[in-house]
Protein backbone atom coordinates (compact mmCIF):
# COMPACT_ATOMS: atom_id res chain seq x y z
CA UNK A 1 0.00 0.00 0.00
CA UNK A 2 1.16 3.53 -0.81
CA UNK A 3 0.07 6.58 1.20
CA UNK A 4 1.19 9.86 -0.40
CA UNK A 5 0.05 12.50 2.12
CA UNK A 6 1.15 12.47 5.78
CA UNK A 7 2.43 14.93 8.37
CA UNK A 8 4.96 14.76 11.19
CA UNK A 9 5.85 17.03 14.08
CA UNK A 10 8.03 18.98 11.65
CA UNK A 11 4.77 20.79 10.91
CA UNK A 12 1.40 19.98 12.49
CA UNK A 13 1.58 16.21 12.93
CA UNK A 14 1.91 14.76 16.41
CA UNK A 15 4.66 12.19 15.73
CA UNK A 16 8.34 12.78 14.97
CA UNK A 17 9.28 11.70 11.43
CA UNK A 18 10.91 8.45 12.60
CA UNK A 19 7.85 7.53 14.66
CA UNK A 20 5.64 8.27 11.66
CA UNK A 21 7.68 5.86 9.54
CA UNK A 22 7.42 3.21 12.26
CA UNK A 23 3.64 3.72 12.38
CA UNK A 24 3.48 3.30 8.60
CA UNK A 25 5.37 0.01 8.86
CA UNK A 26 2.98 -1.17 11.57
CA UNK A 27 0.02 -0.18 9.37
CA UNK A 28 1.30 -2.40 6.57
CA UNK A 29 2.31 0.34 4.17
CA UNK A 30 4.95 -0.30 1.52
CA UNK A 31 5.59 3.37 0.70
CA UNK A 32 4.95 6.65 2.45
CA UNK A 33 5.19 10.32 1.43
CA UNK A 34 6.14 12.81 4.12
CA UNK A 35 4.43 16.08 3.13
CA UNK A 36 4.76 18.53 5.99
CA UNK A 37 3.42 22.04 5.53
CA UNK A 38 5.86 24.41 3.85
CA UNK A 39 8.98 22.58 5.08
CA UNK A 40 11.43 19.79 4.29
CA UNK A 41 12.69 19.74 7.88
CA UNK A 42 11.61 16.14 8.54
CA UNK A 43 13.08 14.57 5.41
CA UNK A 44 16.46 13.46 6.78
CA UNK A 45 15.10 11.82 9.93
CA UNK A 46 12.36 10.09 7.93
CA UNK A 47 14.89 8.86 5.35
CA UNK A 48 17.11 7.32 8.02
CA UNK A 49 14.11 5.58 9.58
CA UNK A 50 12.89 4.37 6.18
CA UNK A 51 16.22 2.75 5.34
CA UNK A 52 16.36 1.13 8.78
CA UNK A 53 12.82 -0.28 8.62
CA UNK A 54 12.56 -1.20 4.93
CA UNK A 55 10.00 1.51 4.09
CA UNK A 56 10.04 3.34 0.76
CA UNK A 57 9.90 7.10 1.41
CA UNK A 58 8.70 9.78 -1.01
CA UNK A 59 10.02 13.17 0.18
CA UNK A 60 7.43 15.88 -0.32
CA UNK A 61 5.91 19.14 0.89
CA UNK A 62 2.36 20.42 1.25
CA UNK A 63 2.60 23.97 -0.09
CA UNK A 64 -0.04 26.38 1.20
CA UNK A 65 -1.44 28.48 -1.67
CA UNK A 66 -4.30 30.96 -2.00
CA UNK A 67 -6.32 32.84 -4.57
CA UNK A 68 -9.12 35.31 -3.91
CA UNK A 69 -8.80 34.62 -0.17
CA UNK A 70 -9.47 30.90 -0.70
CA UNK A 71 -6.92 28.27 0.32
CA UNK A 72 -5.55 25.70 -2.10
CA UNK A 73 -3.08 23.06 -0.92
CA UNK A 74 -0.49 21.71 -3.33
CA UNK A 75 1.42 18.49 -2.70
CA UNK A 76 4.94 18.79 -4.12
CA UNK A 77 6.63 15.41 -4.55
CA UNK A 78 10.40 15.02 -4.94
CA UNK A 79 11.44 18.67 -5.48
CA UNK A 80 15.00 19.91 -5.02
CA UNK A 81 14.92 21.16 -1.40
CA UNK A 82 17.66 23.70 -2.16
CA UNK A 83 16.00 25.33 -5.17
CA UNK A 84 16.16 29.11 -4.48
CA UNK A 85 12.63 30.00 -5.59
CA UNK A 86 11.14 27.14 -3.59
CA UNK A 87 13.19 28.08 -0.52
CA UNK A 88 12.06 31.69 -0.79
CA UNK A 89 8.36 30.82 -1.04
CA UNK A 90 8.49 28.34 1.83
CA UNK A 91 10.45 30.72 4.06
CA UNK A 92 8.00 33.57 3.56
CA UNK A 93 5.05 31.28 4.23
CA UNK A 94 6.53 29.93 7.48
CA UNK A 95 7.34 33.41 8.78
CA UNK A 96 3.83 34.61 8.00
CA UNK A 97 2.29 31.55 9.65
CA UNK A 98 3.90 32.40 13.00
CA UNK A 99 2.54 35.94 13.18
CA UNK A 100 -0.84 34.77 11.90
CA UNK A 101 -1.13 32.18 14.65
CA UNK A 102 -0.60 34.79 17.38
CA UNK A 103 -3.21 37.07 15.78
CA UNK A 104 -5.81 34.29 15.68
CA UNK A 105 -5.22 33.33 19.30
CA UNK A 106 -5.44 36.95 20.45
CA UNK A 107 -8.81 37.31 18.70
CA UNK A 108 -10.08 34.12 20.29
CA UNK A 109 -8.83 35.03 23.75
CA UNK A 110 -10.44 38.47 23.54
CA UNK A 111 -13.75 36.78 22.73
CA UNK A 112 -13.58 34.48 25.74
CA UNK A 113 -12.26 31.32 24.11
CA UNK A 114 -10.02 29.69 26.77
CA UNK A 115 -6.70 29.71 24.92
CA UNK A 116 -3.51 31.78 25.12
CA UNK A 117 -0.55 32.58 22.89
CA UNK A 118 1.85 30.95 25.37
CA UNK A 119 -0.24 27.75 25.49
CA UNK A 120 -0.29 27.49 21.71
CA UNK A 121 3.42 28.22 21.32
CA UNK A 122 4.10 25.40 23.76
CA UNK A 123 2.47 22.99 21.29
CA UNK A 124 4.84 23.92 18.43
CA UNK A 125 8.05 21.89 18.33
CA UNK A 126 11.22 23.98 17.93
CA UNK A 127 11.73 24.67 14.24
CA UNK A 128 8.37 23.22 13.20
CA UNK A 129 5.97 24.99 10.85
CA UNK A 130 3.23 26.51 13.04
CA UNK A 131 -0.40 25.99 12.04
CA UNK A 132 -3.97 26.04 13.23
CA UNK A 133 -3.75 22.43 14.48
CA UNK A 134 -1.43 23.72 17.19
CA UNK A 135 -4.24 25.97 18.43
CA UNK A 136 -6.48 22.91 18.36
CA UNK A 137 -3.92 20.94 20.39
CA UNK A 138 -3.88 23.66 23.07
CA UNK A 139 -7.68 23.49 23.24
CA UNK A 140 -7.59 19.71 23.52
CA UNK A 141 -4.94 19.85 26.24
CA UNK A 142 -7.11 22.34 28.16
CA UNK A 143 -10.10 20.00 27.90
CA UNK A 144 -12.13 22.44 25.83
CA UNK A 145 -12.59 20.04 22.89
CA UNK A 146 -11.98 16.32 22.43
CA UNK A 147 -9.97 16.42 19.20
CA UNK A 148 -8.65 18.65 16.45
CA UNK A 149 -11.60 18.12 14.14
CA UNK A 150 -13.98 19.51 16.77
CA UNK A 151 -11.77 22.57 17.23
CA UNK A 152 -11.80 23.24 13.49
CA UNK A 153 -15.57 22.80 13.30
CA UNK A 154 -16.16 25.26 16.14
CA UNK A 155 -13.43 27.90 15.84
CA UNK A 156 -10.62 27.32 13.37
CA UNK A 157 -12.15 26.87 9.91
CA UNK A 158 -11.63 29.34 7.07
CA UNK A 159 -15.10 30.80 7.65
CA UNK A 160 -14.47 31.42 11.36
CA UNK A 161 -14.50 35.04 12.62
CA UNK A 162 -11.10 34.26 14.16
CA UNK A 163 -9.51 33.23 10.88
CA UNK A 164 -6.45 35.24 9.83
CA UNK A 165 -4.79 34.69 6.46
CA UNK A 166 -1.05 34.15 6.06
CA UNK A 167 1.20 34.63 3.06
CA UNK A 168 0.61 31.97 0.44
CA UNK A 169 1.64 31.98 -3.23
CA UNK A 170 -0.91 31.89 -6.00
CA UNK A 171 -1.60 28.24 -6.95
CA UNK A 172 -0.39 28.68 -10.53
CA UNK A 173 2.82 30.32 -9.29
CA UNK A 174 3.27 27.43 -6.84
CA UNK A 175 2.90 24.86 -9.63
CA UNK A 176 5.53 26.70 -11.67
CA UNK A 177 7.94 26.88 -8.72
CA UNK A 178 7.52 23.19 -7.89
CA UNK A 179 8.13 22.24 -11.51
CA UNK A 180 11.18 24.52 -11.69
CA UNK A 181 12.51 22.70 -8.60
CA UNK A 182 12.12 19.36 -10.40
CA UNK A 183 9.09 18.36 -8.33
CA UNK A 184 5.73 16.87 -9.21
CA UNK A 185 2.70 19.01 -8.16
CA UNK A 186 -0.62 17.40 -7.17
CA UNK A 187 -3.63 19.27 -5.74
CA UNK A 188 -4.48 18.06 -2.23
CA UNK A 189 -8.14 17.30 -1.35
CA UNK A 190 -9.53 19.56 -4.12
CA UNK A 191 -13.19 18.95 -3.20
CA UNK A 192 -12.82 19.27 0.55
CA UNK A 193 -15.91 20.65 2.20
CA UNK A 194 -14.36 20.78 5.68
CA UNK A 195 -10.94 22.34 5.01
CA UNK A 196 -10.02 24.50 2.04
CA UNK A 197 -13.30 24.28 0.16
CA UNK A 198 -13.85 23.12 -3.41
CA UNK A 199 -11.15 24.18 -5.87
CA UNK A 200 -12.85 25.56 -8.98
CA UNK A 201 -12.52 23.57 -12.18
CA UNK A 202 -11.31 26.69 -13.97
CA UNK A 203 -8.44 27.08 -11.51
CA UNK A 204 -7.47 23.42 -11.84
CA UNK A 205 -7.47 23.84 -15.62
CA UNK A 206 -5.19 26.89 -15.25
CA UNK A 207 -2.88 24.95 -12.93
CA UNK A 208 -2.83 22.03 -15.39
CA UNK A 209 -1.73 24.38 -18.17
CA UNK A 210 1.13 25.50 -15.89
CA UNK A 211 2.32 21.95 -15.23
CA UNK A 212 0.03 20.40 -12.60
CA UNK A 213 0.56 16.63 -12.63
CA UNK A 214 -2.31 15.18 -10.61
CA UNK A 215 -5.30 15.36 -8.31
CA UNK A 216 -5.68 13.75 -4.90
CA UNK A 217 -9.00 12.09 -5.66
CA UNK A 218 -9.33 9.54 -2.86
CA UNK A 219 -9.46 11.33 0.51
CA UNK A 220 -11.77 11.13 3.53
CA UNK A 221 -13.13 14.62 2.75
CA UNK A 222 -14.41 13.43 -0.65
CA UNK A 223 -17.80 11.77 -0.98
CA UNK A 224 -18.75 9.44 -3.84
CA UNK A 225 -19.90 12.32 -6.04
CA UNK A 226 -16.63 14.20 -5.52
CA UNK A 227 -14.60 11.11 -6.41
CA UNK A 228 -16.61 10.66 -9.61
CA UNK A 229 -16.26 14.32 -10.63
CA UNK A 230 -12.55 14.46 -9.87
CA UNK A 231 -11.85 11.19 -11.68
CA UNK A 232 -13.58 12.57 -14.77
CA UNK A 233 -11.68 15.85 -14.50
CA UNK A 234 -8.35 14.05 -14.13
CA UNK A 235 -9.14 12.03 -17.24
CA UNK A 236 -10.10 15.11 -19.23
CA UNK A 237 -6.91 16.95 -18.25
CA UNK A 238 -4.60 13.90 -18.42
CA UNK A 239 -3.74 14.17 -14.72
CA UNK A 240 -2.60 11.44 -12.35
CA UNK A 241 -5.07 10.18 -9.71
CA UNK A 242 -3.77 9.69 -6.18
CA UNK A 243 -5.27 8.61 -2.87
CA UNK A 244 -3.96 9.45 0.58
CA UNK A 245 -4.79 9.52 4.28
CA UNK A 246 -3.65 13.09 5.11
CA UNK A 247 -2.58 11.53 8.41
CA UNK A 248 -1.55 13.84 11.27
CA UNK A 249 -1.28 11.36 14.16
CA UNK A 250 -3.30 11.75 17.34
CA UNK A 251 -6.18 14.20 17.51
CA UNK A 252 -7.55 13.64 14.00
CA UNK A 253 -9.67 10.80 12.70
CA UNK A 254 -7.49 10.16 9.62
CA UNK A 255 -5.68 6.81 9.67
CA UNK A 256 -2.62 5.69 7.75
CA UNK A 257 -3.47 3.81 4.57
CA UNK A 258 -7.20 4.53 4.65
CA UNK A 259 -6.85 5.78 1.06
CA UNK A 260 -3.95 4.77 -1.16
CA UNK A 261 -2.21 5.30 -4.48
CA UNK A 262 -1.36 2.63 -7.04
CA UNK A 263 2.25 1.58 -7.73
CA UNK A 264 1.77 2.67 -11.35
CA UNK A 265 0.99 6.24 -10.29
CA UNK A 266 3.97 6.37 -7.94
CA UNK A 267 6.17 5.14 -10.80
CA UNK A 268 4.76 7.93 -13.02
CA UNK A 269 5.56 10.51 -10.32
CA UNK A 270 9.12 9.21 -10.14
CA UNK A 271 9.46 9.42 -13.91
CA UNK A 272 8.36 13.08 -13.88
CA UNK A 273 10.62 14.14 -11.00
CA UNK A 274 14.11 15.57 -11.51
CA UNK A 275 14.63 17.31 -8.15
CA UNK A 276 15.30 14.51 -5.68
CA UNK A 277 14.73 10.78 -5.56
CA UNK A 278 12.57 8.29 -3.71
CA UNK A 279 14.38 6.77 -0.73
CA UNK A 280 14.44 2.99 -0.91
CA UNK A 281 15.78 0.55 1.68
N, C-alpha and C positions, 0 to 999 in steps of 0.2 A: 504494500500500500504506500502511496505517495501523498503527503500532505504539504501543500505549497504556501501556507500562510499561518505563521505562528509568531508569538512574541515572548521575549524573555525580560528579565529585570533590567536589561540594558535600555528598555523603554518602559512600557507599562504592563509587562507581564510580571507574574509573582515568583517565577523560578529563575535562578541563574542559568546562563546558557548551557552549562554542563548538565545541570539537573533536568533541563528541558529535553536534551538529547536522551538522557537516561529514561525519562518518561515516555519518549517516542519509541524507544526500544521495547519497553514494557508493554506498550500499546500494540506492538506487532507491526510497526511501520518499517518499511524498507528504506524510505527516503524522506527527508524533512527539509523544508525551507525555513530559515530564520529570517524574518522580515520585520525587524523592529522599526518603530517610527523614526524616520529622519536620522538614522544612525547606523553605522557598521560596527559599533563598539563591541558587540558580542560575537563577532565572527571568529576571532582567533580561539577563544575559549571553546566555542561550539565545535570548531574544526578539530581541536585536540581531542575532545570527547568523542566525536564521530569516528575518528581513526581508532580510538581505543576500544570502542564498543561495536564497530562494524557497521555503523550507520552511514548512509550516503547523505551528505549535507549540500544543500543548494543555498549559497550565500545570497541574501537579498535585503531589500529595504522596502518599507511602506512609506512612500512619499506623500505628504499631505499637500493637496492642491486645492484651489478654490477659483470659482468664477461666479460673478454676480452674487457674492455673499453665500454661495452654496458650496459645501465641501465635496471634493472628489478625492478618493484615495487611489494611488497608483502603486502597484507592486512592481518593483524593479529587480529583476533577477540577473545575477552575475555581472553587475557593472564593475568597472574599474574604481575601487574605493578612493583612489588618489586623483581622479580626474578633476581638474580645477573648477569647472563650472558646476559639477555635482557637489563638490565640497562647499562651494560658496552658497549654493541654494540650501543645502542641509544645515550649514552653520547659521544662516540667517533665520531659518525656521526654528531651530532649537532655541536661539536667543529670544525670539519673540514668544515662544511657548512659555518660557519662564515668567516673563512679565505678565502675560495673559492669565496665567494660573493665579497669581497673586490678586489680580483685578477681579477675577470671578469670585474668589473666596471672600474678598472684602465686601463685594455686593451681597453675597449670601449672608455673611455675618451681620451686616447692617440690617438685614431683613429678618433677623432672628433665627436663621438656620444655625444649628449648633456645630460650627466648624471654625477653625482658625488657620491663618497662614502658617504658623509654626507647626501645627498638627499635620498639615498637608505636606509641608517641606520634609517632615520626618519620614514620610512614606516614600520619598524619592531617593533611590540609591545614588550615592556619589557618582557623578558623571552620566547618569541616566537621562534620557529624554523625558522631561516632565509632560504630563498629560492629564486630562480630566479623570481618568481612572484613579489617579492618585488622590484626588478629592474624594472620589467614591470610597477608596480604601480608608481614608480618615473617618468618613461617616460610618462605615462598617465597624471600624475599631471602637468608635464611640457608642455603638449599639443603636444608632439612629435608623439604619437600614440593615437588611440581612445580607445583601450582595450588591455587586456593582450594577447589575441590570436594573435593580430597583432604584438606585441612586440616579441613574441616567433617565429613567422613566419619570421621576419626580422633579429633578432639579438640573440635570446636566446636559440634556439634549440640545440640539441646535436651536430649537424654538423656545428654549427657556429664557425668561427675563434676565437670568444671570449669565447668559452666554456672552463671551467676549471672543472676537476673532483674533487670530494670530497670523503672522505673515505666512503666506503659502503661494507658490508659483501658480500661474495659469496652467491648467491641465495640458494644453498643447505644448507650451514651453517645457513642461516637465517631461513629456514624451520625447521631445527633441534632445533634452539634456541627457536623459537615460540612454537614448540611442547613441549619442555622441560619446558617452562613456562606455560603449560596448555592451550595454545591458539590454534586457528584453522586458518591455513595459506591458503590464496587464492590468486592466481596471479591476480594483477590488470591489466586491459586493455592489455592483452597479444598480441593482434594484432594491437596495435596502430601504425598508420603511421604518426602521428603528434607529438608524445611525445617520448616514449622510444624505438620505433621500434618494430618489430615482434620478440617475444620470440621463439626461435627455439624449434621444437617439441622434439628434443633430450634432451634439457635442461629441458623442462617440464616433460619428462619421468623420468629424474634423480631426479627432485624435488619430483615427485610423489612417487618414491621409498624411499625417505627420510621422507615422511609423509605429502606431500601436500594434502590438502583436497578439493580444488575446483579451478575453473576458473571463472573470471568475464567475462561472454560471452556477455551480453547485455550492451553496452556502446556506447556513441555517436561517438567514434573513430572507431567503427567496422561497416563495410558495411555488406550487406547480405551474401556475400561469407565468410567473416571472421566468422560471427555467425554460419554458416553451418559447417565450418571446426572445430571451437572450440567446438561446440555441439557434433560432432562426436568424437573428441579427448577426451572430458570429459567422454563420454560413454565408450570408449575403455579403459580408465584408471580408471574408476569407481570414477570419481570426481564430486563434486557438481557443479551445474550451478547457478551463481548469475547474477543479473543485478543491475546497480547502476548509479547514476547521475554524480558522481565525482564533486559535487557542491562545488564551492569556494566563492559564493556570487557575488558581483558586479565585473565587469571587464571581466568576462568569460561568454560564451553563455550557459553553462550548467545550467539546471534548476532542482530543486528538484523534484524527482519522475518521471523524463522523462524515466528512465528505472528502473525496480523494480525486487525484488526477491520474490519468493513464500513463504507463511507461512511454507510449508513443509521443504523447504531448511533451513530457519531460525531455525526451530525445530531441524533439523539434526545438525546444527552448535552448538546449545546449548547442544545437547547430547554428542558431541565430546569434549566440553570444560571442563576443570577442574581448570582453573586459576582464573577466576572471573565470575560473573553472569550478566545476562541481568537485567537492571533496569526497573522494572514495577511500574506503578502508584498504 
